[in-house]
Amino acid sequence: MKEEIKVFGARVHNLQNIDVTIPRNSLVVITGLSGSGKSSLAFDTIYAEGQRRYLETLSAYARQFLGGMERPDVDKITGLSPVISIEQKTTNKNPRSTVGTITEIYDFLRLLYARASEAYSYASGEKMVKYSDNQILDLVKSRFSGKKVFFLAPIVKGRKGHYKELFEQLRRKGFLNVRINNEIRELTPGMKLDRYKTHYIELVVDKFKVGDTSDKRLNDSILMSLDQGDGVMMVLDSGNNEPRYFSRHLMCPTTGLSYNEPAPHTFSFNSPQGACPHCNGLGEISSIDEGKLIPDKELSIRKGGIEPLGKYRNTWIFWQIEAIAEKNGFTLDTPIKEIPEDAINKILYGSDEVLKLSNTPLGMTSNYFLTFEGVVNFVGNVETMNGKKNGTKIKDQYVQYNVCPECHGTRLKKESLYFRIADKNIGELTAMDIKELSLFLSNVEEKMTGNQKLIASEILKEIRARLGFLIEVGLEYLSMNRGARTLSGGESQRIRLATQIGSRLVNVLYILDEPSIGLHQRDNRRLIAALKQLRDSGNSVIVVEHDREMILSADHVIDMGPGAGRHGGLVVAHGNPKELMKQDTLTSSYLNNKRSFHIPEERRKGNGKFLNLSGASGHNLNNVDVTLPLGTLICVTGVSGSGKSSLINQTLHPALAKKFHNSGKAPLAYREITGLEYLDKVIEVSQSPIGKTPRSNPATYTGVFTDIRKLFEQTTEAKIRGFGAGRFSFNVKGGRCEGCEGAGMKTIEMNFLPDVYVHCTECNGKRYNRETLEVKYKGQSISDVLEMTINMAVEYFANVPSIFHKIKTLQDVGLGYIKLGQQSTTLSGGEAQRVKLATELARRDTGKTLYILDEPTTGLHFEDVRVLLDVLNKLVDRGNTIIVIEHNLDVVKMADYIVDLGKEGGKAGGNIIFSGSPEKLAECSDSYTGKYLKTELKA
């Protein structure tokens, strides 16, 4: 196969008919300004062609559903291997998905425990035993020689019932006696027990003196007892009346408790055989927080004492509560604290008793009877309330999630947790962080028996290798039981990378989208080493990346530019890093320090007011106190997993949002927060998508589309035709194309594969019908306006202040290259974040706003970072406070104040090791960030 991948005439999106040569079996970095065409080349051209070629290998039957899978707009691609893309996909939201299940390490752990563990009794703590039929025969002969014994088969263990049919069945089979609750009784016709009492019943199979009969009778009695007792039997010494248990299964020798043979599903929380029955394998249970439902018991129901219902309205639910009140001797004006507890339970959780309504939908007091489902169910089922908020969110506000009291978060049933290896159960192993688990498994064979070692050796080899790959990509602070939905985009991407390294494929082309996201400089080198290992295994690796160290470590660099959007789409430089630094491009000027970030001569001291959070102890935070000076640019740093997101995104932000915006999201545990009086709102600018469908775009998200539609409504042509603003919405019938219902694309559902979007053939992607497109403003239709880039729109709407102000902020944050109507599904995490930032900038700030940004430099080139910092500094200069969670040293060195967490990640993190200016952090010997920052400040 050729040693190069050659792309000829690529014209996807803004690519300007370019030819690119990419060396195979190399680490290749594609870099350049945001919007210069990096992803268009890597994902929309090379990966899309690889995916198309794969789909062409499918059968004709499968391909008929994929007819719309278009070939990327490229003349030819040669030398292409099978392609695997590792993108910043949104993480799996399934509550059953964990780090262990994604990496498949948990599957190997389950196999290990099913084959090489030792079982212990949860009743007595003793080691479980199991015997073959011959072993039981030998044990009975040796232990009960010369003794008169009964051979018993346990049939009923601690259950209620009269068992009349069972006794009759046994009598017909020819058995004469049974032992009921330790007393031997004769089976008689019509015999039955007290059905409301708990009983233990054993069938008497035989009785004789051991040694006085032949071995055949002894053997037959044992086999019959085991068959009747489902693999378990008892031998009762008539002298001391003490039973001894024997079993073909795992069994506690003292209590007779038996377990089924362990299998991999015994340790699976996704299988009924292994899942905790109380929480169904989720590890947590949800319950309604009555404190949130009824925050003030002084109020009456009429005055809004039940918060989700609000004040009394003439509606169905209040009529039902009135009926309960009448039946229980109180009124809707009674303060809730005076209502009997029993009646409150009926109101909240419903009642089976029949209510007679005095009010009815028809206004008559006829006999209208029904039962009441309860406020909790009503809130859960209702879609909207008071015309706002989605119903599911309403319910979520009043639900609290607690660790399951039965399994204590391990997700497994009791029996599964009594199988041990080296005195640890599988739940204890999954709770360890990866580094600790790797250490434990490195010498676990020393604590195993010979047979266990033999069985476990191959399984352990596989587990150790996979753990090693996770450590290589800097994820040693995660634990196997960490939920997938709590992972950041960068973490989930690196898990997929580790899984790919573990799969040991060769001759594959891997394309990665900024794998360094969320990674501290210390861990970045390990990631680069992991990528080089992938390359050295015989694969080609293409990385879309802006990180300085990653670019300098590459074998080959392709620099896209020179600008963004229409002004990009060209290869401005390519070659190895040394050759690139000699070129005159925007990227090389930052790499060779011709351009740099000017460190402020004086750091802002703030406005003299402080926000104090004390006693933060959620996740791995060690009861930390943090003081944040207001009116400054604050950077929160630390190695991956040190507790940055736990402190800011999951403790500080929810606590402030609850205070200022009555948010329902509960913060992690903290003691108190002071200084709230100096702020009036908090805004989180996250990287979550601005929309999940092609209908969402920057124009709709920022609200500028409403103003544009009103402008089109004012045109002469629209007035003549009687078109209102709604006619120009692609979400409303009338003006939109009905072929694609205004989406411009048609969705083909692929069942097990992601949905495929293809162009609508009726409107050719324009979203509107012919009549709507005939209405024009300054020579452009509404579809033409949506196709404009932000830069073009700023010129086009220069004389319309309401529109100009909103789109100018999009240009100010460096998004001039994206289109107004660009589908939100095509925006990167960093672009989505900047659209949100621009939306907030367009609103009036009060000078007392706190902005929280989580890694805003994701997807940003050095030049874009400079533009972003200018915007953030303007906000701070107007008196606002900005908290940025960031690893990018270009941002860290520009901050006024830094809070550094660490020292390590996971259990070894969660402490604040430094607070103060960047210069002082550079001198802090305990901080990894300080070590790298020192070099940056000197440069």
TORBA-789527 format. One record per residue (C-alpha): residue in one letter; x, y, z. Coordinates in steps of 0.2 Angstrom, whole numbers, plus 5000, padded with zeros to 4 digits. Layout:
# TORBA-789527
AXYZ
...
//
This chain:
# TORBA-789527
M500050005000
K500650184996
E501550275010
E500550425008
I498650475009
K498350604995
V496850714994
F496450794977
G495250944975
A494350944992
R492951074992
V491951025007
H491251175016
N492551315015
L493951215008
Q494551294992
N494851154980
I496451094989
D497650954987
V498450885002
T499750745005
I499850665022
P501250535026
R500550365033
N501150285049
S501550455056
L500850575069
V500050715059
V499350875067
I498150985057
T498051155065
G497551335061
L496251465066
S494551415071
G493451405056
S494951385044
G494451215038
K495351095049
S493850985054
S493151005036
L494750915030
A494950785043
F493150735047
D492050795033
T493250745019
I494450605025
Y493350525038
A491750545028
E492550465013
G493250315024
Q491450295031
R490650295014
R491850165007
Y491450055022
L489550075019
E489850025001
T490449855007
L488749815015
S487449715006
A486349794993
Y484849765006
A485749875019
R486350005006
Q484550035000
F484250125017
L485850225015
G485550294997
G485750475003
M487450455010
E488350574999
R490150564993
P491150715000
D491450854988
V493250794983
D493950734967
K494950584973
I495750514989
T497150384987
G498050275000
L496550285013
S496550145026
P495050095037
V494650255047
I494150265065
S493650435072
I493750485090
E492750645092
Q492250745107
K490550665106
T489350705120
T489550585134
N488450435136
K486950495147
N486450315152
P486450295171
R487050115169
S488550155159
T490150175169
V492050185166
G492150005169
T490849955156
I491450075143
T493250015144
E492649825145
I493749805161
Y492249775171
D491749625160
F493449545163
L493249585182
R491649495181
L492449345172
L493849345185
Y492649335200
A491549205191
R493049085189
A494249125203
S493449195218
E493049115235
A491249125242
Y490849175260
S489249155269
Y488349325272
A487449235287
S488949175297
G490449245287
E491149065285
K491949005269
M490648915258
V490948735254
K490248615240
Y490448435238
S490348295225
D489148155228
N490548035232
Q491348165245
I489648175254
L489547985255
D491347975262
L490948115274
V489348035281
K490247865283
S491647945293
R490748075303
F489147975308
S489847795309
G488847695322
K487547835324
K485747835321
V485347975308
F483948045298
F484248095280
L483248255277
A482848355261
P482548545264
I480948585255
V480248755263
K481448885270
G480649015281
R479049045271
K477149065276
G475748945270
H474748795275
Y475648675263
K474148555262
E474448515243
L476348485246
F476048365260
E474748265250
Q475948265235
L477348195246
R476148065254
R475648005237
K477547985232
G477647855247
F478547965260
L477947935278
N478748075288
V479248265288
R480148375300
I479148535303
N480048675313
N481248555321
E479948425325
I479748255316
R477948215311
E476948085302
L476148125285
T474248105287
P472848135275
G472248325275
M473748375285
K474048565285
L474948705295
D474448885301
R474548985285
Y475049145294
K476549075302
T478349055295
H478848875293
Y480448765290
I479948595282
E481148455278
L480648285270
V481248135280
V481948025266
D482647885276
K483247845294
F484547705300
K486147675309
V487647715298
G488647555296
D487247435299
T486647445281
S487447415264
D488347565255
K487047555241
R485647605253
L486747745260
N487147805243
D485347795237
S484747885252
I486048025249
L485548035231
M483648045234
S483948175248
L484948285236
D483748265222
Q482248315233
G483148455241
D483748535225
G485548495228
V485548515247
M485348385260
M485448375279
V485948235290
L485148245308
D486048155322
S484548085333
G485748085348
N486048265349
N484748325337
E486048435327
P485848445308
R487348445297
Y487148515279
F487948445263
S487748525246
R488148505228
H488148695227
L489148825237
M488448815255
C488748885272
P489148725283
T488348805298
T486748885292
G486448785276
L486348945266
S486748905248
Y487249015233
N487048975215
E488648935205
P489449105201
A489349155183
P489849325175
H488049385176
T488149355195
F489249515195
S488249615182
F487149765188
N486349755172
S485649585174
P484249525186
Q485449385192
G486749515199
A485849685201
C485349745219
P483449715219
H483149885229
C483850005216
N483849885201
G485749905199
L485750095198
G486650115215
E485550265220
I483650285223
S482650435220
S481350505232
I480350655233
D481050795244
E479550845254
G480551005261
K480551065243
L478751025239
I478151115255
P479551245259
D478451345271
K477251255283
E476551415289
L475651445273
S473951365268
I473651265252
R472651415246
K474051535248
G475351425238
G475951305252
I476251165240
E477551255229
P477351165212
L475451195212
G475651385217
K474151485224
Y472351415222
R471551415205
N469951345199
T470651185193
W470450995194
I471850965206
F471251095219
W469451025218
Q470150855222
I471250925237
E469651015243
A468750845243
I470150765254
A470150915265
E468250905268
K468350715272
N469850745284
G469150895294
F470151035287
T470051175274
L471251245261
D471451395272
T472151285286
P474051315288
I474951155282
K475851135299
E474051105307
I473450975294
P473650795301
E475150695294
D473950565287
A473050695277
I474650765270
N475250595264
K473550575255
I473850745246
L475650705241
Y475550525237
G473750495233
S472350385241
D471350235235
E469850305245
V468450365233
L468150555234
K466550645230
L466950815221
S465850965225
N466551055210
T466550965193
P467051015175
L465251045171
G464951155187
M463651035194
T463750955211
S463150795205
N463850635212
Y465550635204
F466650505212
L468550465209
T470150415218
F471650545219
E473350505212
G474350625223
V475250785220
V476950695217
N476150595202
F475350745195
V476950845195
G477850695187
N476550675173
V476150855169
E477050935153
T476951115158
M476451215173
N475951395173
G476351395154
K478251375158
K479551245160
N479651075154
G478650945165
T480150835167
K481150975174
I479751015186
K479850845194
D481750845194
Q481651005205
Y480850905219
V481750735217
Q483250695228
Y484450555224
N485250455238
V486450315239
C485450145239
P485450085258
E485449905253
C486949895241
H487850055247
G488150115229
T488949955223
R487449915212
L487549725216
K486449605227
K487049545243
E487649375237
S488749445224
L489749545236
Y490249395246
F491349325233
R493149375236
I494849375229
A496249425240
D494949475253
K494149605242
N492449595234
I492149665216
G491249815223
E492849865233
L493849845217
T492749955207
A492750095220
M494650105219
D495450235207
I496350155192
K498050185199
E497650105216
L496749955207
S498249935195
L499349925210
F498249795219
L498149685204
S499949695201
N500349565215
V498649485218
E499349315212
E500349305228
K498749295238
M497949155227
T497948965228
G498748865214
N497148825205
Q496549015206
K498249075199
L498048955184
I496249015180
A496649195183
S498249225174
E497649265156
I496149365163
L497349475174
K498549505159
E497049575149
I496449685164
R498249755168
A498549795150
R496949895149
L497249985165
G498950025159
F498250115144
L497050215154
I498550275165
E499550315150
V498250435144
G498150525161
L496550445168
E497250365184
Y496150465195
L494550385188
S493750235196
M492850095187
N491150135195
R491250315190
G489650355180
A489950395161
R488750545162
T489850625174
L491350625163
S491950775153
G492150775134
G494050765135
E493950615148
S492750515137
Q493750545122
R495350485131
I494450335137
R493950295119
L495750325114
A496350205128
T495150075122
Q495750095104
I497550065110
G496949915119
S496149845104
R497949825095
L497249855078
V498549895064
N498549985048
V497150095053
L496950285051
Y496450365067
I495750545067
L495650635084
D494750795088
E495750895101
P496150745113
S497150875125
I495450955131
G495350955149
L497150895151
H498450975162
Q500151005154
R500950875166
D499750745158
N499850805141
R501550725138
R500850555143
L499450575130
I500750625116
A501650465121
A500050365119
L499750435102
K501550395097
Q501250215103
L499750205092
R500850265078
D502250145081
S500949995081
G500850025062
N499450155062
S499250325055
V498650465067
I497850625062
V497550755076
V496550915075
E497451015088
H498051185094
D499151135109
R500951195107
E501751045114
M500650925103
I501151025087
L502951025091
S502950835094
A502150795078
D503050705063
H502050815051
V501050975053
I499751045041
D499251235044
M497651285038
G497151465034
P497551605031
G495951665039
A494251585044
G492651545035
R492751615017
H494551685020
G495151505025
G495151335017
L496951335011
V498451245016
V499651395021
A501051285027
H501551105029
G503051005034
N503850945050
P503851065066
K505551145062
E505051185044
L503451255050
M504251375062
K505251455048
Q503651495038
D502751655039
T501051605046
L499951655060
T500251485069
S502151485066
S502251665073
Y501551605090
L502651455090
N504251545087
N503651685099
K503651825086
R501851855092
S501451825111
F500251865124
H500752025133
I500651995152
P499852135161
E501152245170
E499952265185
R498652135190
R496852195195
K496652195214
G494752195212
N493352305220
G493852255238
K492352135240
F492551945241
L491451795238
N491851665251
L491351475250
S491751365265
G491751185269
A491551115251
S491650925253
G490750855238
H491650715228
N493450725232
L493550895239
N494250895257
N493251025266
V494051165257
D493751355259
V494051475245
T494051665244
L493751745227
P494051935224
L492652015215
G492952125200
T494452015193
L494851875181
I495051725191
C495751565184
V495451395193
T496851265188
G497551095193
V497850925186
S496450825179
G495350755192
S495950875206
G494150945210
K494051105199
S492351055191
S491750985208
L492151155217
I491551275203
N490251195192
Q489451075205
T489551175221
L489851365218
H488751385202
P487251285208
A487251375225
L487251545217
A485951495204
K484851435218
K484951605227
F484851715211
H483751615199
N482851485210
S483751345201
G483151165205
K484951095203
A485651045220
P487451095224
L488650965232
A488950975250
Y489651145258
R489551235274
E489151415269
I489351545256
T489551735260
G489751895249
L488151855239
E487552035242
Y488952095230
L488252005215
D486552005207
K486651865194
V487751715189
I487951655171
E488751485167
V489351485149
S489651295146
Q490151195131
S488551095129
P487751105112
I486551255108
G485351135100
K485250955096
T484450965079
P484851045062
R483351175066
S484451265080
N485751385074
P486651545080
A485251665073
T483851575083
Y484951545099
T485451725101
G483651785097
V484251895082
F483151795070
T481551865078
D482152045073
I482651985056
R480951905053
K480052075059
L481152165047
F480552055032
E478752085038
Q479052275035
T479552255017
T478352315004
E478152144995
A477752055012
K476352185015
I475652164998
R475551975000
G474951995018
F476451895025
G476751915044
A478351885054
G477851695056
R477851675037
F479751685038
S479951555052
F480551385046
N479751305061
V477951355056
K476851295043
G476451415029
G478151485024
R479251335026
C479551195014
E478451055019
G479550925011
C480850935025
E479651035037
G480951185036
A482451085042
G483351095025
M483850915028
K482950755029
T483350635043
I483650455039
E483550345054
M484950215055
N484250105069
F485950055077
L487050185068
P486850375071
D485550465061
V486050525043
Y485550695037
V485350725018
H484850875008
C483050905005
T482750884986
E481150994986
C481951154992
N483751114989
G484151145007
K483451325007
R482051285020
Y480651395013
N479451374999
R479451474983
E478251614988
T479251655004
L480851664995
E480151794983
V480051924997
K481752014997
Y482652145008
K484052235000
G484052104986
Q484251954998
S482851825003
I482651755021
S483651605015
D485051705008
V485151795025
L485351635034
E486751585022
M487751745026
T489251735037
I489251845053
N490551955045
M489451985029
A487852005040
V488752145051
E488952245034
Y487252205028
F486352255044
A487452405048
N485952525048
V484752415059
P485352445077
S484352305085
I485052175074
F486852245072
H487152255090
K486752065093
I487752005078
K489252125081
T489552025098
L489651865088
Q490951945077
D491852015093
V492051845100
G492951785084
L491451695076
G491351805061
Y491651655049
I490151555054
K488451575045
L486951645054
G485951495050
Q487351365052
Q486551205060
S487051195078
T487451005076
T488951065065
L489751185079
S491151125089
G491051135108
G492151295109
E491051375095
A489451335104
Q490251405120
R490651575111
V488951585104
K488251575122
L489551705127
A489051825113
T487251805118
E487651855136
L488751995130
A487252065119
R486252075135
R486552225147
D487652175161
T487452265178
G489352265183
K488852145197
T488751985186
L489751825189
Y490251735173
I490851555175
L491751475159
D492351295158
E493851285147
P493351415135
T494951395124
T494351225118
G494551225099
L495351395099
H496951445090
F498251555099
E497451705089
D495651665094
V496251645112
R496951825111
V495251885104
L494351795118
L495451865132
D495052045125
V493152005127
L493351935144
N494452085150
K493152205143
L491852125154
V492952125170
D493452315166
R491552345168
G491552285186
N491052105182
T491951945189
I492451805178
I492951625184
V493851525171
I494251335173
E495751315162
H497351225158
N497951335144
L499451425151
D499151575139
V497551615149
V498251565166
K499651685164
M498451825160
A497351805175
D497251925190
Y497051785203
I497351595202
V496551455213
D497651295210
L496951125216
G497850965218
K499150905222
E498650755212
G496950695204
G495550585212
K495850545231
A497550625231
G496750795225
G495350905232
N496451025241
I496851205237
I498651215237
F498851395231
S497851555229
G498551715223
S499451795208
P500251705193
E501951765199
K501751695216
L501051535209
A502651515199
E503651505215
C502551375223
S503551215223
D502051105227
S501051155212
Y501251065195
T500451215187
G501751335195
K503151235187
Y502551255169
L501951435172
K503651485178
T504351435161
E502951535152
L503151695162
K505051685158
A504651665140
//
